[in-house]
Amino acid sequence: MTLVTVAQKYRQQSPLVFCLTNTVVTNFTANVLLASGAAPAMTNLPGEAGPFAAVASAVLVNLGTPSTEQLRAMDEAVRGATKAGTPWVLDPVAVGALPVRTEFARKILAQHPTLIRGNASEILALAGYQSTGRGVDAQDTVSAAISAGRELAQNYGSVVAISGAADAIIDATRTTLVHSNGIGLTGITGGGCALGAVCAGMLAITDDPFEATIAAHGMYGLAAEKALALSRGPGSFASAFLDELSLFAPEELLNLRLQEANHA
């Protein structure tokens, strides 16, 4: 399946993405999913999370602002998704910098997420390496985290996506760099978190999570490039970005700049 076909099926099927995400980005994430063509569901209720994960198209677990109750719901959702074969994404926000979420992320990592998506510092920390992250901000480069991402991919059977100037998409045998100018996303809250939700939706409509992750990053990055050209600052960028996602034509992925990287 080509990247264009993945994006077309995403629009046609409108996957239901169950998001257990942080309170700062809930509204933006839901709007991004709607604009991109998916259907959002946002809930954190223990007792419902497991059954919901089993019937959703995909699940996002984002550790941005975890409460004790949300961690219970996330654990239920991961177990429900694993049992039902529902693809799920782990976004290990600020892992390595804060102890509770770091311990929890490593616990649910044992359930083999379909995709692990984070910045370089988060990926290094999740793999057990020293990192220099500051809260949610990466201080490490993508290239410095590729080996750690490869270890995670090989050990857990996951695809790993590392966000940066060029996003690295990694599985057990392949590494591809996705080049786009997403600098506008760094000036708004939730740019990376919402990308995890779009990735989850893409995972739901293809059996190749590596290809799905590239398609999600490509659509997201190209829409961000167009929005940046139309905006005067972060406020107008956020609005333009939602517009460009909604107007995005899958054929635009033919213009995506990809680079195969050494996977030795």
Phi, psi and omega per residue, in radians:
M1 nan 2.272 3.133
T2 -1.370 2.880 3.093
L3 -1.047 -0.672 3.128
V4 -1.083 -0.760 -3.140
T5 -1.135 -0.680 3.092
V6 -1.029 -0.837 -3.131
A7 -1.128 -0.650 3.113
Q8 -1.125 -0.791 -3.139
K9 -1.143 -0.622 3.089
Y10 -1.020 -0.797 3.122
R11 -1.181 -0.710 -3.082
Q12 -1.211 -0.692 -3.013
Q13 -1.604 -0.327 3.124
S14 0.772 1.160 -3.068
P15 -1.040 2.543 3.095
L16 -1.526 1.969 -3.079
V17 -1.840 2.007 3.123
F18 -1.506 1.979 -3.042
C19 -1.886 2.021 2.908
L20 -1.783 1.650 -2.935
T21 -2.319 -3.140 -2.996
N22 -1.478 2.708 -3.005
T23 -1.151 -0.428 -3.103
V24 -1.204 -0.521 -2.931
V25 -2.060 0.120 -3.014
T26 -1.004 -0.867 -3.087
N27 -1.125 -0.791 -3.130
F28 -1.110 -0.740 3.134
T29 -1.060 -0.768 3.116
A30 -1.074 -0.737 -3.141
N31 -1.175 -0.646 3.083
V32 -1.110 -0.765 3.115
L33 -1.081 -0.784 3.118
L34 -1.073 -0.791 -3.107
A35 -1.129 -0.621 -3.094
S36 -1.377 -0.308 3.082
G37 2.067 0.054 -3.136
A38 -1.760 3.123 3.119
A39 -2.062 2.141 -3.122
P40 -1.577 2.608 2.965
A41 -2.394 2.172 -3.038
M42 -2.155 1.943 3.085
T43 -2.717 2.679 -3.124
N44 -2.320 0.472 -2.966
L45 -1.575 2.022 3.025
P46 -1.033 2.491 -3.085
G47 1.720 -0.478 3.066
E48 -1.883 -0.432 -2.995
A49 -1.105 -0.716 -3.140
G50 -1.120 -0.926 3.100
P51 -1.059 -0.649 -3.134
F52 -1.156 -0.724 3.126
A53 -1.064 -0.532 -3.118
A54 -1.269 -0.427 -3.097
V55 -1.875 -0.234 3.101
A56 -1.236 2.838 3.082
S57 -1.291 -0.591 -3.127
A58 -2.825 2.855 -3.086
V59 -2.270 2.406 2.989
L60 -1.960 2.239 3.026
V61 -2.014 1.902 -3.080
N62 -2.044 2.147 -2.985
L63 -1.643 0.501 -3.038
G64 -1.095 -0.818 -3.110
T65 -2.390 1.173 -3.008
P66 -1.295 2.337 2.941
S67 -1.841 2.927 3.121
T68 -1.044 -0.724 3.134
E69 -1.179 -0.704 -3.141
Q70 -1.150 -0.664 3.108
L71 -1.080 -0.668 3.058
R72 -1.077 -0.783 -3.140
A73 -1.128 -0.699 3.120
M74 -1.100 -0.754 3.119
D75 -1.069 -0.747 3.080
E76 -1.069 -0.784 -3.088
A77 -1.109 -0.739 3.137
V78 -1.109 -0.753 3.124
R79 -1.157 -0.704 3.101
G80 -1.127 -0.738 3.121
A81 -1.134 -0.755 -3.128
T82 -1.083 -0.774 -3.130
K83 -1.143 -0.661 -3.080
A84 -1.512 -0.180 -3.078
G85 1.363 0.400 3.106
T86 -1.402 2.242 3.112
P87 -1.124 2.499 3.137
W88 -2.489 2.642 -3.062
V89 -2.003 2.336 3.003
L90 -1.844 2.088 3.024
D91 -1.911 1.744 -2.996
P92 -1.466 1.133 -3.039
V93 -1.044 2.180 3.079
A94 1.094 0.297 3.052
V95 -1.106 2.446 -3.072
G96 1.707 -0.594 3.141
A97 -1.556 -0.453 -3.044
L98 -2.293 2.337 -2.910
P99 -1.293 -0.699 -3.043
V100 -1.128 -0.855 -3.125
R101 -1.189 -0.550 3.121
T102 -1.122 -0.806 3.108
E103 -1.094 -0.730 -3.122
F104 -1.167 -0.735 -3.138
A105 -1.053 -0.731 -3.140
R106 -1.207 -0.521 3.076
K107 -1.152 -0.882 -3.086
I108 -1.353 -0.283 3.039
L109 -1.016 -0.525 3.123
A110 -1.135 -0.248 3.086
Q111 -1.542 0.114 3.009
H112 1.029 1.284 3.088
P113 -1.034 2.572 3.083
T114 -1.137 -0.687 3.138
L115 -2.428 2.405 2.957
I116 -1.964 2.093 -3.082
R117 -2.213 2.093 -3.134
G118 -2.794 -3.106 3.042
N119 -1.487 3.078 -3.013
A120 -1.088 -0.731 -3.113
S121 -1.142 -0.683 3.127
E122 -1.156 -0.720 -3.137
I123 -1.159 -0.750 3.085
L124 -1.030 -0.832 -3.105
A125 -1.137 -0.724 -3.134
L126 -1.086 -0.592 3.126
A127 -1.419 -0.059 3.076
G128 1.663 0.226 -3.129
Y129 -1.731 2.816 3.048
Q130 -1.178 2.349 3.096
S131 -2.355 2.919 -3.101
T132 -2.121 0.571 3.122
G133 -1.162 2.606 3.077
R134 -2.103 1.664 -3.046
G135 1.092 -2.154 -3.128
V136 -1.535 -0.053 -3.076
D137 -1.652 2.348 3.104
A138 -1.447 2.368 3.006
Q139 -1.907 -0.125 3.135
D140 -1.745 2.757 3.139
T141 -1.563 2.777 3.094
V142 -1.036 -0.781 -3.095
S143 -1.064 -0.579 3.136
A144 -1.220 -0.345 -3.057
A145 -1.822 -0.056 -3.055
I146 -1.103 -0.749 3.135
S147 -1.088 -0.706 3.091
A148 -1.122 -0.705 3.093
G149 -1.092 -0.677 3.125
R150 -1.131 -0.692 3.100
E151 -1.090 -0.775 3.105
L152 -1.057 -0.757 -3.135
A153 -1.080 -0.743 -3.103
Q154 -1.290 -0.643 -3.077
N155 -1.350 -0.515 -3.027
Y156 -2.074 -0.003 3.132
G157 1.198 0.387 -3.094
S158 -1.725 2.744 2.808
V159 -1.469 2.504 3.110
V160 -2.114 2.253 3.086
A161 -2.043 2.199 -3.132
I162 -1.997 2.064 -3.085
S163 -1.437 2.475 3.097
G164 3.141 -2.792 3.125
A165 -0.981 -0.701 2.918
A166 -2.226 2.178 -3.105
D167 -1.306 2.316 3.091
A168 -1.724 2.204 3.091
I169 -1.954 2.160 -2.943
I170 -2.298 2.367 2.851
D171 -2.260 -2.878 -3.013
A172 -1.135 -0.393 -3.058
T173 -2.228 -0.141 -3.025
R174 -2.334 2.606 2.981
T175 -2.402 2.155 3.127
T176 -2.214 2.350 3.059
L177 -1.699 2.275 3.111
V178 -1.835 2.025 -3.076
H179 -1.738 2.127 2.994
S180 -2.751 2.796 -3.124
N181 -1.660 1.562 -3.132
G182 -1.741 0.416 -3.055
I183 -1.033 -0.529 3.126
G184 -1.076 -0.497 -3.112
L185 -1.218 -0.392 -3.139
T186 -1.306 -0.214 -3.125
G187 -1.686 0.045 3.138
I188 -2.227 2.755 3.111
T189 -1.435 2.279 3.004
G190 1.687 0.082 -3.120
G191 -1.027 -0.864 3.126
G192 -1.279 -0.667 -3.132
C193 -1.078 -0.750 -3.139
A194 -1.206 -0.535 3.071
L195 -1.060 -0.672 3.085
G196 -1.028 -0.632 3.120
A197 -1.199 -0.723 3.100
V198 -1.126 -0.705 3.067
C199 -1.007 -0.767 3.130
A200 -1.018 -0.775 3.125
G201 -1.076 -0.709 3.112
M202 -1.138 -0.642 3.128
L203 -1.058 -0.503 -3.037
A204 -1.252 -0.319 -2.989
I205 -1.994 0.196 3.064
T206 -2.598 2.681 3.111
D207 -1.512 0.003 -3.128
D208 -1.948 1.614 -3.091
P209 -1.113 -0.465 3.098
F210 -1.142 -0.842 3.119
E211 -1.130 -0.720 3.134
A212 -1.068 -0.700 -3.121
T213 -1.193 -0.687 3.067
I214 -1.103 -0.761 3.137
A215 -1.063 -0.742 3.141
A216 -1.119 -0.821 3.127
H217 -1.130 -0.624 3.132
G218 -1.165 -0.858 3.115
M219 -1.050 -0.777 -3.100
Y220 -1.114 -0.831 -3.097
G221 -1.181 -0.723 3.138
L222 -1.172 -0.671 3.070
A223 -1.118 -0.667 3.118
A224 -1.148 -0.658 3.094
E225 -1.061 -0.806 -3.132
K226 -1.156 -0.688 3.136
A227 -1.136 -0.676 -3.138
L228 -1.082 -0.686 -3.131
A229 -1.169 -0.384 -3.074
L230 -1.742 -0.133 -2.970
S231 -1.878 2.800 3.107
R232 -1.841 -0.228 -3.095
G233 -3.116 -3.034 -3.037
P234 -1.090 -0.592 -3.134
G235 -1.155 -0.873 3.130
S236 -1.232 -0.514 3.093
F237 -1.080 -0.803 -3.104
A238 -1.019 -0.755 3.116
S239 -1.174 -0.758 -3.131
A240 -1.137 -0.618 -3.136
F241 -1.112 -0.789 3.089
L242 -1.064 -0.723 3.109
D243 -1.070 -0.800 -3.085
E244 -1.190 -0.583 3.040
L245 -1.110 -0.738 -3.110
S246 -1.202 -0.517 -3.118
L247 -1.602 -0.067 -3.021
F248 -1.083 2.283 3.085
A249 -1.727 2.208 -3.111
P250 -0.898 -0.524 -3.139
E251 -1.118 -0.330 3.098
E252 -1.103 -0.361 3.116
L253 -1.158 -0.271 3.054
L254 -1.137 -0.374 -3.138
N255 -1.623 0.043 -3.078
L256 -1.180 2.373 -3.116
R257 -1.625 1.894 -3.124
L258 -1.982 2.594 3.118
Q259 -2.423 2.127 3.075
E260 -1.344 2.299 -3.100
A261 -1.912 2.779 3.126
N262 -1.100 2.229 -3.112
H263 -1.940 0.412 -3.108
A264 -1.174 nan nan
